[in-house]
Amino acid sequence: MKVFVCVLVVIAMVQLMVEPGQAISCADVDRSLVQCMPYLTGGVPQPAAGCCAGVKQLTGMATTTPDKRAACNCVKDAASRYQNIKDDAATGLPTKCGVPLSFPISRNIDCNSVQ
C-alpha cells in the first residue's frame, strides 16, 4: 500500500512539473481582441461592448508575469501583422474600455519589461 501511495505522489509531482499551469496562447489573445478590430483600425469611434469584454477577459487570463509577457508578445505580434491598426487607438484601448491592462498595446513595447 505504501509503495502504491508513493508511486501516486511521484506521478502527481511529475505531472505538475510538466504542466505547471495553463499558458496563454496567441489564439486566446486573438479571440479576446478580435471584436476590437473595427475600433483599432479607425472604423468606429468607440470600442464595442464585446471588445471591452475581451480586454477584460485578457486581463483575467494574464495574471502572472510570464502570462503577461506572453500576452504582451502576442498583442505586439498582432499589432505588427495588421499595419492598418492605429497606434493611438491601440494604446488607448484599455482606458476607453475602463479596464486596466498591465501592459500597453503597442508595436514598440519591450515585453520583457512587463511585470
Secondary structure as UniProt FT lines:
FT   HELIX           2..18
FT   HELIX           26..33
FT   HELIX           34..36
FT   HELIX           37..40
FT   TURN            41..42
FT   HELIX           49..61
FT   HELIX           65..81
FT   TURN            83..84
FT   HELIX           87..97
FT   HELIX           111..113
//
